Amino acid sequence: MREMTTENRISTATLSRSSAESGTRDTGSGLQRVSPALTAVATWLLCLPAAFGLATLGPADPFQLRVAMIPVVLGVGGVVIVGLISRRLPADLASGIGAGLVGGWIAFTLRVALHGTPYGFDGLRNDAGRLAAMATAYSRTWHSSDGIVRSVPSDYPPLFPWLVGRTSALTHIPAWRLLGPAETVMLSFAVVAGYLLWRYLVPGPIALALALPVLLCFSDPAKGYEILALEVFVPWAIAAFGDPPRGRMHWLPAGLIGGLSIPLYWVFISFGAIGILSLAALTWWSGPDRARYARHLALTAVVAAVVASWYLIPLLGWGLMHGSSLVGDQYQGLAGDPNQSLALQNSPLIFLSPTPLGVLELTGLLGLVWYRGRVWWGKPLLLLTGSTYAYWLLGLAAFVVANHKLQVLYTPRLAGPLLAAAGVLTLARLAAEAARRLTVRSVPAGLPTLALCLLVTFTGLTAWQEWMPGGPGENNGLYQPSVSTVANHTTFAFTSPLPDGSYSPAAPSGERDPSFPTSLIQKDVRSVLGPGAEPVTLSDSENLFAFTAWPGYIAAVKTAAGTATDWPARYAALAKLSHVTGPAAFSTASGSTAFGPVDVFILQVAGPARWDWVPEFSSEPPVTFTPAQFTASDFAVFKNLPGNYVLAVRRSAHSG
């Protein structure tokens, strides 16, 4: 332990040597007593409103390269200025300011990227649309609820959409309009949160260096809450269950962080569970006070369980009482898709990639093997990395045997940051060992600061390229080519249709997602049921549920359906309903299926006597209805909808 503490002290001295050699008198200065953690949070909070405000001053068209370059100019210029100023400050304090400024720059960049669209990243595509539906559901309820089938609890981590939905209820702003700002806040805070937890373990400059590579491994702006969970997980696991030289984290904050991480995004905890259990067992075995450590583990687990109980108890209780069906983990990914680089057939050996990140990860792997029993971080990171790859192998085995992959697609998102963190710590260790052998004058002044500034710049530029909208570019005298010619998550925030079927003026003319007549459907349903009705609705487009508080009967996308919704059984009930041909019998049956009523049918016209409900990502065929089943006495039928849709509304709908 004494040697480990010495390493931290030498690392701090090495990283702050430039300020010492430039004549700064740190000893006894009041700046030394300023908390780097509080400085980071305060700096970020000051930057956040400025970032939101400044981002709206320029043109509302980030597809223009001139507009997209604004964050680059401010970011690189800021790194230079802050790098020079930081030489006059204590290293820990400078790192806290830097972490807050990085978070502020991220917020500014993301708001510039979305300037001109009311949507969040990815618009209404895929998970983004389902998150919007969950947020809309939580604008009307406090308890855990599936985003579409709102009578059952959510199995997807609900904390982020819950926060958005409750904010919508307070501000009376539609939840789907708040997703973009919420994603911005989450992602910008992620780096600050990572810094805060790493700062508990290592000196400030190293903590900032450890928080940055996460964005190189995983930077999807639509998943800001996942990135926050990822930033927090690794340092939390080490601090809560290991034996770091600065002392173990108290059970109360450890339990609170763990308990909040479960409803925020529990997947990374499941990947590292074997490693956490192994680390806890080794720490207990080698510890001087086993009873005290066992008490720490128990209290941490109890606090975490209590904090996460509002999510876990309804889900587990529903499964025990009603049963469930897991279909949401059958998606296999799309290899080669630039917006879905994760696929089952991809190699997990990400550390062999010929990129700067790959080199850092390979350095981390070698460092873990070499230092595993020599430094305090070696064994914990090795166990967590091994746990992640063990989960990958078990998941593939489950896929082969039972066609359930256990979320194995996402293991690289944790393996990458683990190896990158090991790489940063390995380089810091090597620098500390070199500093022991060199005189002070042998190390160039400002070299550690320069290295950190380069890492900040490289991370920022790499993430900026991912965050700015891509597209074909329109060089017609008004527009210049976009940052990328490939449409990405930000592009889809502009190309998703608005409720009235229109699109953002900034969207490239060649990029338009299919429109869905949400506004017309709402108008027609209200004309029958009144403005406050919340009918149970069958729709093969999930866009509707992002805008309305109406509960759905079944998810359109099978591989994204909630476990508690029992998608296969609901599909079977729907297929059974479609075979009821008598109009009166159909009206009765559709009002009381095995899973409750269906009051609104939104179907596709597939022929003169065929109206279909078409599931997505499913081998099941469409469910076919006929116009004769919907009599005028029981249903109001609207055939004037665009997009080849027909709408049938029960005249006396049940309440959802």
Beta strands, then each sheet from edge to edge (+ up, - down):
strand 1: 537-539
strand 2: 600-607
strand 3: 610-613
strand 4: 623-625
strand 5: 635-638
strand 6: 645-650
sheet 1: 1+ 2+ 3- 4+
sheet 2: 1+ 2+ 6- 5+
end
